[in-house]
Amino acid sequence: MQILGQLVEEKILSKDSKGGYYVFHMTISPGAGVPPHVHTIEDEIITVLSGEMEIFLDGKVFQASTGDVLNFPIGVPHGFQNKSEAPCIVQVVVTPGTSFQSFFGELSQLTGEDMGEVVELSARNGMTFLLD
């Protein structure tokens, strides 16, 4: 499925873990990413499978590359961007998984990249973007 222009491949659906987690791979195009935001429902663990990206985590910025594992706990501001010239592939584990998988289903239905729609949908699903 496509989520805001990025390829998302579902690996383990939340129903297969009784809602405990949702696992997917995401290919992040050069220049793409997710602005800083906070989750109020889920924890995320991201493993960089290939490539590199810039990470924002709790006020700090650093580089992550192939093999790095990142922990984004509930309530901690985080985001990322692929600033390289090659795609970056990550594996994401979201726990609990049910609400996030549902959120991704809704997000995949958005046809444009209107950040207002994304912010509104995210807020309804327990995510707040930290936009200037």
TILUM-247427 format. One record per atom (N, C-alpha, C): atom name; x, y, z; residue in three letters; residue number from 1. Coordinates in steps of 0.05 Angstrom, whole numbers, plus 5000, padded with zeros to 4 digits. Atoms other than C-alpha are relative to their C-alpha. Last residue first. Example, Ala and Ser with C-alpha at 12.3 -4.5 7.8 and 13.67 -1.06 7.14 Angstrom:
TILUM-247427
<N; <4984; 4976; 4999>; SER; 2>
<CA; <5273; 4979; 5143>; SER; 2>
<C; <4985; 5022; 5014>; SER; 2>
<N; <5018; 4976; 5000>; ALA; 1>
<CA; <5246; 4910; 5156>; ALA; 1>
<C; <5018; 5024; 5000>; ALA; 1>
***
This chain:
TILUM-247427
<N; <4996; 4972; 4993>; ASP; 132>
<CA; <5118; 5504; 5274>; ASP; 132>
<C; <4977; 5017; 4992>; ASP; 132>
<N; <4994; 4983; 5022>; LEU; 131>
<CA; <5092; 5433; 5272>; LEU; 131>
<C; <5004; 5029; 5009>; LEU; 131>
<N; <4988; 4976; 4987>; LEU; 130>
<CA; <5096; 5385; 5330>; LEU; 130>
<C; <5009; 5019; 4978>; LEU; 130>
<N; <4976; 4990; 5014>; PHE; 129>
<CA; <5048; 5333; 5303>; PHE; 129>
<C; <5010; 5025; 5013>; PHE; 129>
<N; <4999; 4971; 5002>; THR; 128>
<CA; <5001; 5300; 5353>; THR; 128>
<C; <5026; 5008; 4986>; THR; 128>
<N; <4973; 4989; 5007>; MET; 127>
<CA; <4983; 5227; 5348>; MET; 127>
<C; <4997; 5030; 4996>; MET; 127>
<N; <4981; 4999; 4978>; GLY; 126>
<CA; <4925; 5192; 5384>; GLY; 126>
<C; <5028; 5010; 4994>; GLY; 126>
<N; <4988; 5026; 4994>; ASN; 125>
<CA; <4884; 5168; 5325>; ASN; 125>
<C; <5023; 5002; 5021>; ASN; 125>
<N; <5022; 5018; 4993>; ARG; 124>
<CA; <4836; 5227; 5318>; ARG; 124>
<C; <5011; 4972; 5008>; ARG; 124>
<N; <5010; 4992; 4974>; ALA; 123>
<CA; <4898; 5272; 5321>; ALA; 123>
<C; <4977; 4981; 5009>; ALA; 123>
<N; <4981; 5009; 4979>; SER; 122>
<CA; <4929; 5233; 5264>; SER; 122>
<C; <4990; 5007; 5028>; SER; 122>
<N; <5003; 5029; 4997>; LEU; 121>
<CA; <4868; 5242; 5220>; LEU; 121>
<C; <5018; 4989; 5022>; LEU; 121>
<N; <5027; 5006; 4988>; GLU; 120>
<CA; <4868; 5317; 5233>; GLU; 120>
<C; <4996; 4970; 5004>; GLU; 120>
<N; <4999; 4991; 4972>; VAL; 119>
<CA; <4944; 5324; 5222>; VAL; 119>
<C; <4973; 4994; 5013>; VAL; 119>
<N; <4983; 5019; 4986>; VAL; 118>
<CA; <4941; 5283; 5157>; VAL; 118>
<C; <4999; 5007; 5030>; VAL; 118>
<N; <5015; 5025; 4998>; GLU; 117>
<CA; <4882; 5324; 5130>; GLU; 117>
<C; <5015; 4979; 5017>; GLU; 117>
<N; <5023; 4995; 4982>; GLY; 116>
<CA; <4919; 5389; 5146>; GLY; 116>
<C; <4983; 4975; 5004>; GLY; 116>
<N; <4991; 5005; 4973>; MET; 115>
<CA; <4983; 5360; 5115>; MET; 115>
<C; <4977; 5006; 5020>; MET; 115>
<N; <5009; 4978; 4984>; ASP; 114>
<CA; <4949; 5356; 5048>; ASP; 114>
<C; <5006; 4995; 5029>; ASP; 114>
<N; <4981; 4998; 4977>; GLU; 113>
<CA; <4991; 5304; 5012>; GLU; 113>
<C; <4993; 5025; 5016>; GLU; 113>
<N; <4979; 4979; 5002>; GLY; 112>
<CA; <4936; 5283; 4965>; GLY; 112>
<C; <5019; 4999; 5023>; GLY; 112>
<N; <4989; 4999; 5028>; THR; 111>
<CA; <4895; 5220; 4955>; THR; 111>
<C; <5021; 5021; 4997>; THR; 111>
<N; <4997; 4972; 5007>; LEU; 110>
<CA; <4882; 5201; 5028>; LEU; 110>
<C; <5013; 5002; 4972>; LEU; 110>
<N; <5022; 4991; 5017>; GLN; 109>
<CA; <4859; 5129; 5029>; GLN; 109>
<C; <5002; 5029; 4992>; GLN; 109>
<N; <4995; 5009; 5027>; SER; 108>
<CA; <4926; 5103; 5054>; SER; 108>
<C; <4978; 5009; 4981>; SER; 108>
<N; <4980; 4982; 5012>; LEU; 107>
<CA; <4917; 5145; 5117>; LEU; 107>
<C; <5005; 4992; 4971>; LEU; 107>
<N; <5013; 4974; 5006>; GLU; 106>
<CA; <4853; 5108; 5134>; GLU; 106>
<C; <5019; 5018; 4985>; GLU; 106>
<N; <5020; 5005; 5020>; GLY; 105>
<CA; <4887; 5040; 5130>; GLY; 105>
<C; <4986; 5025; 4991>; GLY; 105>
<N; <4987; 5002; 5026>; PHE; 104>
<CA; <4947; 5068; 5166>; PHE; 104>
<C; <4980; 4994; 4978>; PHE; 104>
<N; <4991; 4973; 5007>; PHE; 103>
<CA; <4902; 5090; 5224>; PHE; 103>
<C; <5014; 4999; 4972>; PHE; 103>
<N; <5025; 4987; 5009>; SER; 102>
<CA; <4870; 5020; 5227>; SER; 102>
<C; <5007; 5029; 4990>; SER; 102>
<N; <5006; 5012; 5026>; GLN; 101>
<CA; <4940; 4990; 5232>; GLN; 101>
<C; <4975; 5012; 4988>; GLN; 101>
<N; <4981; 4989; 5020>; PHE; 100>
<CA; <4957; 5040; 5286>; PHE; 100>
<C; <4995; 4987; 4973>; PHE; 100>
<N; <5007; 4973; 5008>; SER; 99>
<CA; <4894; 5025; 5326>; SER; 99>
<C; <5018; 5011; 4979>; SER; 99>
<N; <5026; 4997; 5012>; THR; 98>
<CA; <4905; 4950; 5326>; THR; 98>
<C; <4993; 5028; 4991>; THR; 98>
<N; <5001; 4997; 5029>; GLY; 97>
<CA; <4980; 4946; 5337>; GLY; 97>
<C; <4973; 5007; 4988>; GLY; 97>
<N; <5017; 5020; 5013>; PRO; 96>
<CA; <4995; 4956; 5410>; PRO; 96>
<C; <4995; 5007; 4971>; PRO; 96>
<N; <5015; 5015; 4980>; THR; 95>
<CA; <5052; 4961; 5398>; THR; 95>
<C; <4986; 5020; 5019>; THR; 95>
<N; <5017; 4982; 4985>; VAL; 94>
<CA; <5082; 4984; 5332>; VAL; 94>
<C; <4984; 4984; 5020>; VAL; 94>
<N; <5017; 5016; 4982>; VAL; 93>
<CA; <5140; 4947; 5301>; VAL; 93>
<C; <4985; 5020; 5017>; VAL; 93>
<N; <5013; 4987; 4977>; VAL; 92>
<CA; <5171; 4983; 5242>; VAL; 92>
<C; <4983; 4981; 5015>; VAL; 92>
<N; <5021; 5017; 4989>; GLN; 91>
<CA; <5221; 4954; 5193>; GLN; 91>
<C; <4989; 5014; 5024>; GLN; 91>
<N; <5001; 5006; 4971>; VAL; 90>
<CA; <5259; 5005; 5154>; VAL; 90>
<C; <4979; 4980; 5006>; VAL; 90>
<N; <5020; 5020; 4993>; ILE; 89>
<CA; <5282; 5014; 5082>; ILE; 89>
<C; <5001; 4994; 5030>; ILE; 89>
<N; <4993; 5013; 4974>; CYS; 88>
<CA; <5319; 5077; 5061>; CYS; 88>
<C; <4977; 4981; 5006>; CYS; 88>
<N; <5021; 5008; 4982>; PRO; 87>
<CA; <5317; 5100; 4989>; PRO; 87>
<C; <5011; 4987; 5025>; PRO; 87>
<N; <5009; 5027; 5006>; ALA; 86>
<CA; <5380; 5132; 4960>; ALA; 86>
<C; <4976; 4994; 5019>; ALA; 86>
<N; <5009; 5001; 5028>; GLU; 85>
<CA; <5402; 5205; 4955>; GLU; 85>
<C; <4989; 4973; 4992>; GLU; 85>
<N; <4980; 5011; 5019>; SER; 84>
<CA; <5408; 5215; 5030>; SER; 84>
<C; <4988; 5000; 4971>; SER; 84>
<N; <4985; 4978; 5013>; LYS; 83>
<CA; <5367; 5261; 5073>; LYS; 83>
<C; <5021; 4991; 4981>; LYS; 83>
<N; <4979; 5012; 5017>; ASN; 82>
<CA; <5315; 5208; 5091>; ASN; 82>
<C; <5014; 5023; 4986>; ASN; 82>
<N; <4999; 4992; 5028>; GLN; 81>
<CA; <5276; 5242; 5146>; GLN; 81>
<C; <5023; 4987; 4986>; GLN; 81>
<N; <4976; 5008; 5016>; PHE; 80>
<CA; <5255; 5221; 5215>; PHE; 80>
<C; <4997; 5011; 4972>; PHE; 80>
<N; <5006; 4997; 5028>; GLY; 79>
<CA; <5208; 5239; 5273>; GLY; 79>
<C; <5025; 4991; 4985>; GLY; 79>
<N; <4982; 5013; 5018>; HIS; 78>
<CA; <5204; 5235; 5349>; HIS; 78>
<C; <4991; 5005; 4971>; HIS; 78>
<N; <5000; 4989; 5027>; PRO; 77>
<CA; <5173; 5268; 5409>; PRO; 77>
<C; <5021; 4987; 4983>; PRO; 77>
<N; <4974; 4988; 5006>; VAL; 76>
<CA; <5168; 5220; 5469>; VAL; 76>
<C; <4999; 5011; 4971>; VAL; 76>
<N; <4997; 4974; 4987>; GLY; 75>
<CA; <5097; 5207; 5496>; GLY; 75>
<C; <5027; 5014; 4994>; GLY; 75>
<N; <5024; 4983; 4997>; ILE; 74>
<CA; <5096; 5133; 5480>; ILE; 74>
<C; <5008; 5026; 5014>; ILE; 74>
<N; <5021; 5006; 4980>; PRO; 73>
<CA; <5166; 5106; 5468>; PRO; 73>
<C; <4976; 5019; 4998>; PRO; 73>
<N; <5017; 4976; 4998>; PHE; 72>
<CA; <5205; 5113; 5402>; PHE; 72>
<C; <4978; 4994; 5020>; PHE; 72>
<N; <5023; 5003; 4983>; ASN; 71>
<CA; <5261; 5061; 5405>; ASN; 71>
<C; <4986; 5027; 5003>; ASN; 71>
<N; <5008; 4975; 4987>; LEU; 70>
<CA; <5310; 5059; 5347>; LEU; 70>
<C; <4974; 4995; 5017>; LEU; 70>
<N; <5027; 5005; 4989>; VAL; 69>
<CA; <5349; 4999; 5322>; VAL; 69>
<C; <4993; 5024; 5017>; VAL; 69>
<N; <5007; 4985; 4976>; ASP; 68>
<CA; <5410; 5011; 5277>; ASP; 68>
<C; <4971; 4994; 5008>; ASP; 68>
<N; <4995; 5015; 4976>; GLY; 67>
<CA; <5428; 4955; 5228>; GLY; 67>
<C; <4992; 5015; 5026>; GLY; 67>
<N; <5006; 5028; 5001>; THR; 66>
<CA; <5434; 4999; 5167>; THR; 66>
<C; <5008; 4986; 5025>; THR; 66>
<N; <4994; 5014; 5025>; SER; 65>
<CA; <5441; 5072; 5185>; SER; 65>
<C; <4995; 4970; 5004>; SER; 65>
<N; <5004; 5029; 4997>; ALA; 64>
<CA; <5416; 5123; 5236>; ALA; 64>
<C; <5006; 4987; 4974>; ALA; 64>
<N; <5003; 5016; 5024>; GLN; 63>
<CA; <5440; 5195; 5239>; GLN; 63>
<C; <4997; 4970; 5009>; GLN; 63>
<N; <4977; 5017; 5006>; PHE; 62>
<CA; <5428; 5241; 5298>; PHE; 62>
<C; <4994; 4983; 4975>; PHE; 62>
<N; <5000; 5008; 5028>; VAL; 61>
<CA; <5382; 5297; 5322>; VAL; 61>
<C; <5025; 4984; 4996>; VAL; 61>
<N; <4973; 5005; 5011>; LYS; 60>
<CA; <5364; 5308; 5395>; LYS; 60>
<C; <4997; 4991; 4971>; LYS; 60>
<N; <4984; 4975; 5002>; GLY; 59>
<CA; <5301; 5341; 5423>; GLY; 59>
<C; <5028; 4996; 4989>; GLY; 59>
<N; <5000; 4985; 4974>; ASP; 58>
<CA; <5267; 5277; 5446>; ASP; 58>
<C; <5019; 5023; 5000>; ASP; 58>
<N; <5010; 5015; 4977>; LEU; 57>
<CA; <5285; 5238; 5383>; LEU; 57>
<C; <5004; 5016; 5026>; LEU; 57>
<N; <5005; 4981; 4979>; PHE; 56>
<CA; <5296; 5268; 5314>; PHE; 56>
<C; <4987; 4984; 5023>; PHE; 56>
<N; <5020; 5005; 4979>; ILE; 55>
<CA; <5328; 5218; 5268>; ILE; 55>
<C; <4998; 5024; 5018>; ILE; 55>
<N; <4996; 4982; 4977>; GLU; 54>
<CA; <5364; 5231; 5202>; GLU; 54>
<C; <4977; 4995; 5019>; GLU; 54>
<N; <5019; 4977; 4997>; MET; 53>
<CA; <5363; 5173; 5155>; MET; 53>
<C; <5007; 5016; 5024>; MET; 53>
<N; <4996; 4983; 4976>; GLU; 52>
<CA; <5406; 5118; 5127>; GLU; 52>
<C; <4980; 5022; 5001>; GLU; 52>
<N; <5000; 4971; 5003>; GLY; 51>
<CA; <5403; 5061; 5078>; GLY; 51>
<C; <5006; 5014; 5026>; GLY; 51>
<N; <4980; 4991; 5019>; SER; 50>
<CA; <5382; 4989; 5089>; SER; 50>
<C; <4998; 5031; 4997>; SER; 50>
<N; <4992; 5023; 5015>; LEU; 49>
<CA; <5344; 4950; 5142>; LEU; 49>
<C; <5021; 5006; 4978>; LEU; 49>
<N; <4991; 4991; 5027>; VAL; 48>
<CA; <5340; 5007; 5192>; VAL; 48>
<C; <5010; 4975; 4986>; VAL; 48>
<N; <4974; 5011; 5007>; THR; 47>
<CA; <5302; 4978; 5251>; THR; 47>
<C; <5006; 5009; 4972>; THR; 47>
<N; <4993; 5000; 5028>; ILE; 46>
<CA; <5245; 5019; 5280>; ILE; 46>
<C; <5028; 4989; 4997>; ILE; 46>
<N; <4972; 5009; 5002>; ILE; 45>
<CA; <5212; 5005; 5347>; ILE; 45>
<C; <5006; 4999; 4970>; ILE; 45>
<N; <4989; 5009; 5026>; GLU; 44>
<CA; <5148; 5043; 5360>; GLU; 44>
<C; <5029; 4992; 5003>; GLU; 44>
<N; <4971; 4999; 5001>; ASP; 43>
<CA; <5107; 5051; 5424>; ASP; 43>
<C; <5008; 4991; 4972>; ASP; 43>
<N; <4981; 5021; 5007>; GLU; 42>
<CA; <5033; 5065; 5416>; GLU; 42>
<C; <5029; 5006; 5005>; GLU; 42>
<N; <5010; 5027; 4998>; ILE; 41>
<CA; <4974; 5102; 5446>; ILE; 41>
<C; <5021; 4979; 4996>; ILE; 41>
<N; <5012; 5004; 4974>; THR; 40>
<CA; <4993; 5174; 5460>; THR; 40>
<C; <4990; 4972; 5005>; THR; 40>
<N; <5022; 5020; 4998>; HIS; 39>
<CA; <5041; 5181; 5402>; HIS; 39>
<C; <4990; 5000; 5029>; HIS; 39>
<N; <5001; 5015; 4975>; VAL; 38>
<CA; <5082; 5245; 5393>; VAL; 38>
<C; <4976; 4981; 4998>; VAL; 38>
<N; <5027; 5004; 4990>; HIS; 37>
<CA; <5104; 5280; 5329>; HIS; 37>
<C; <5002; 4983; 5026>; HIS; 37>
<N; <5001; 5006; 4971>; PRO; 36>
<CA; <5166; 5307; 5294>; PRO; 36>
<C; <4970; 4998; 5009>; PRO; 36>
<N; <4993; 4978; 4982>; PRO; 35>
<CA; <5156; 5307; 5218>; PRO; 35>
<C; <4998; 4992; 5029>; PRO; 35>
<N; <5023; 4994; 4983>; VAL; 34>
<CA; <5154; 5240; 5181>; VAL; 34>
<C; <5009; 5022; 5019>; VAL; 34>
<N; <4998; 5007; 4971>; GLY; 33>
<CA; <5201; 5227; 5124>; GLY; 33>
<C; <4974; 5007; 5014>; GLY; 33>
<N; <5026; 5005; 4986>; ALA; 32>
<CA; <5215; 5240; 5050>; ALA; 32>
<C; <5005; 4994; 5030>; ALA; 32>
<N; <5014; 4975; 4993>; GLY; 31>
<CA; <5276; 5274; 5019>; GLY; 31>
<C; <4975; 4996; 5016>; GLY; 31>
<N; <4982; 4977; 4994>; PRO; 30>
<CA; <5301; 5210; 4986>; PRO; 30>
<C; <4983; 5025; 5005>; PRO; 30>
<N; <4987; 4987; 5023>; SER; 29>
<CA; <5244; 5159; 4987>; SER; 29>
<C; <5019; 5022; 5009>; SER; 29>
<N; <5001; 4971; 4998>; ILE; 28>
<CA; <5227; 5120; 5050>; ILE; 28>
<C; <5017; 5012; 4978>; ILE; 28>
<N; <4979; 4989; 5017>; THR; 27>
<CA; <5211; 5047; 5037>; THR; 27>
<C; <4997; 5030; 5000>; THR; 27>
<N; <5005; 4975; 5014>; MET; 26>
<CA; <5170; 5022; 5096>; MET; 26>
<C; <5024; 5008; 4984>; MET; 26>
<N; <4975; 4988; 5012>; HIS; 25>
<CA; <5168; 4952; 5123>; HIS; 25>
<C; <4991; 5025; 4985>; HIS; 25>
<N; <5000; 4993; 5028>; PHE; 24>
<CA; <5110; 4932; 5169>; PHE; 24>
<C; <5028; 5010; 4992>; PHE; 24>
<N; <4973; 4998; 5011>; VAL; 23>
<CA; <5096; 4900; 5236>; VAL; 23>
<C; <4998; 5006; 4970>; VAL; 23>
<N; <5004; 4998; 5029>; TYR; 22>
<CA; <5034; 4909; 5279>; TYR; 22>
<C; <5027; 5005; 4988>; TYR; 22>
<N; <4981; 4985; 5016>; TYR; 21>
<CA; <5033; 4890; 5352>; TYR; 21>
<C; <4992; 4999; 4971>; TYR; 21>
<N; <4975; 4993; 4985>; GLY; 20>
<CA; <4992; 4863; 5410>; GLY; 20>
<C; <5019; 5017; 4984>; GLY; 20>
<N; <4999; 4971; 4994>; GLY; 19>
<CA; <4924; 4866; 5375>; GLY; 19>
<C; <5026; 5009; 5013>; GLY; 19>
<N; <5022; 4994; 4982>; LYS; 18>
<CA; <4913; 4790; 5379>; LYS; 18>
<C; <5001; 5030; 5009>; LYS; 18>
<N; <4987; 4999; 4974>; SER; 17>
<CA; <4981; 4781; 5346>; SER; 17>
<C; <4980; 5007; 5022>; SER; 17>
<N; <4984; 5024; 4997>; ASP; 16>
<CA; <4953; 4757; 5279>; ASP; 16>
<C; <5016; 5000; 5027>; ASP; 16>
<N; <5018; 5023; 4993>; LYS; 15>
<CA; <4897; 4809; 5284>; LYS; 15>
<C; <5016; 4974; 5004>; LYS; 15>
<N; <5006; 5000; 4972>; SER; 14>
<CA; <4951; 4863; 5287>; SER; 14>
<C; <4982; 4977; 5008>; SER; 14>
<N; <5023; 4984; 4994>; LEU; 13>
<CA; <4977; 4845; 5218>; LEU; 13>
<C; <4993; 4998; 5030>; LEU; 13>
<N; <5017; 5014; 4981>; ILE; 12>
<CA; <5047; 4818; 5210>; ILE; 12>
<C; <4977; 5019; 5008>; ILE; 12>
<N; <4987; 5026; 4996>; LYS; 11>
<CA; <5088; 4837; 5148>; LYS; 11>
<C; <4985; 4983; 5021>; LYS; 11>
<N; <5008; 5012; 4974>; GLU; 10>
<CA; <5051; 4896; 5118>; GLU; 10>
<C; <5012; 4972; 5003>; GLU; 10>
<N; <5006; 5028; 5003>; GLU; 9>
<CA; <5090; 4928; 5061>; GLU; 9>
<C; <4993; 4988; 5028>; GLU; 9>
<N; <5002; 5014; 4975>; VAL; 8>
<CA; <5088; 5004; 5060>; VAL; 8>
<C; <4992; 4971; 4994>; VAL; 8>
<N; <5009; 5028; 5001>; LEU; 7>
<CA; <5112; 5042; 4999>; LEU; 7>
<C; <5001; 4987; 5028>; LEU; 7>
<N; <4980; 5020; 4992>; GLN; 6>
<CA; <5116; 5117; 5010>; GLN; 6>
<C; <4989; 4972; 4999>; GLN; 6>
<N; <4980; 5003; 5021>; GLY; 5>
<CA; <5075; 5169; 4971>; GLY; 5>
<C; <5022; 4980; 5007>; GLY; 5>
<N; <4989; 4974; 5007>; LEU; 4>
<CA; <5033; 5191; 5030>; LEU; 4>
<C; <5024; 4997; 4982>; LEU; 4>
<N; <5007; 4981; 4978>; ILE; 3>
<CA; <5022; 5119; 5051>; ILE; 3>
<C; <5015; 5026; 4994>; ILE; 3>
<N; <4986; 4975; 5000>; GLN; 2>
<CA; <5021; 5072; 4991>; GLN; 2>
<C; <4989; 5017; 5023>; GLN; 2>
<N; <5017; 4976; 5000>; MET; 1>
<CA; <5000; 5000; 5000>; MET; 1>
<C; <5018; 5025; 5000>; MET; 1>
***
